[in-house]
Amino acid sequence: MRQRSLTALALAAAVSVATAGCTVERHWGGNTNTGGSGKAKVGLVTKTDTNPYFVELRNAARAAAAANGADFSALAGQFDGDNDGQVRAIENLTQQGVNTILITPSSSTGVLKAIKDARDAGILVIALDTATEPADAVDATFATDNFAAGQQQGAYVKAALHGTDPKLLMVDGTAGSSVDTQRHGGFLKGIGLTDSAPEIKGHTNANGDQSQAQQGMENLLQRTTDVNAVYSMNEPMGRGAYAALKARGLTGQLVMGSIDGGCEGVQNVKDGLYAATVMQFPKKMAEQGVLAAVQYAKTGKKPTGFVNTGSTVITDKPLPGVPSQNTTWGLQNCWGGTK
């Protein structure tokens, strides 16, 4: 009877983990290990496990962990915005005994209590790609400077207009998100406008989605087709905006930029869908996060503050005053694949 009871308890525990609202790559047992214990046990929590950007980040983290003798476990929310799933993932990793958690938070504020509990247990917590609010809710953040990336896009579009006043449509992401706000503000600084500038002929929020961006651009073009510049917050939205512009025969009269640096996006630049994109480097974020975890496990030393992992303009139409690389370089350094 005792053996059957233990078996039943084990099965119940397995079902509990499987239905916890997050996907799990692998995990180990054990109590929480704090810094200085010697063995790095790294847990990664991404927004989803299907988006190519986060797949690249996860694969890079796994490879870096293997190369440095660290245990590795990867969990994710079930969809972009699954804050509850990420909270459960943090709790799961804490119970498994990790000494570092790397997280790309879906909500910059929604995971704060779970992060605090993990840090109180002696776990190093590093945000990757997306900062928390406040930023010091984690020990450190390794990410793209999204304001700088937006500024690079804006500077390129301004230079490509060759002194002509912009007539701008803006395709934004999710209203209120830190990444959207930073890229939007950076773009306006780069192009030399403010949110109230009359040169902005309209904007739409597309939540990072290609089809929403196409529909939003179609709606904007019902109001005016007198445009010469388009901002897109990321490459899927750039593709959606392009489809709407192409249907109206407008692509030849304007300059559009984007941000991401996915292989498909770089190919889009090469094929002329938009003039430039700004590449970010998820592989670098993951590798640096794992190396920090290894150091913490060995010495107890924690990284602090914001670490900018860089961004680079990718274009085959270079312009004076805007440092860039061409699409050949971009395809050699991009993340994800092409369709």
Disulfide bonds with the S-S distance in Angstrom:
Cys263-Cys334 1.98
